[in-house]
Amino acid sequence: MTNRIAVYLGAFLIGMILLDILVFGTEHIVFLTKKLLELIEWMAFWR
């Protein structure tokens, strides 16, 4: 992955998160963050 692609991908992700916060509020982000942390913990167990 080149730096240019990484910057565009990062900007896209940040833009989508900001759009989600503006449209739906922050409850979704908190829920998804908690679930992502649970998934990371579960994956670490199987490692």
C-alpha positions in Angstrom: 0.0 0.0 0.0 1.4 3.3 -1.0 1.3 6.4 1.2 -1.2 8.1 -1.2 -3.6 5.2 -0.9 -3.2 5.1 2.9 -4.0 8.8 3.1 -7.1 8.6 0.9 -8.3 5.5 2.8 -7.8 7.2 6.2 -9.5 10.4 5.0 -12.4 8.3 3.7 -12.8 6.5 7.0 -12.6 9.6 9.1 -15.2 11.3 6.8 -17.6 8.4 7.1 -17.3 8.3 10.9 -17.9 12.1 11.0 -20.9 11.7 8.7 -22.3 8.9 10.9 -21.9 11.1 14.0 -23.6 14.0 12.3 -26.6 12.0 11.0 -27.1 9.4 13.8 -25.3 10.6 16.8 -22.5 9.0 18.8 -24.4 5.9 20.2 -23.5 3.8 17.2 -19.8 4.6 17.4 -19.7 3.6 21.1 -21.5 0.4 20.4 -19.3 -0.5 17.5 -16.1 0.3 19.4 -17.2 -2.0 22.3 -18.0 -4.8 19.9 -14.6 -4.3 18.1 -12.7 -4.5 21.4 -14.6 -7.7 22.2 -13.7 -9.1 18.8 -10.0 -8.2 19.3 -10.0 -9.9 22.7 -11.6 -13.0 21.3 -9.1 -13.1 18.4 -6.2 -12.8 20.8 -7.5 -15.8 22.7 -7.3 -17.9 19.6 -3.9 -16.7 18.7 
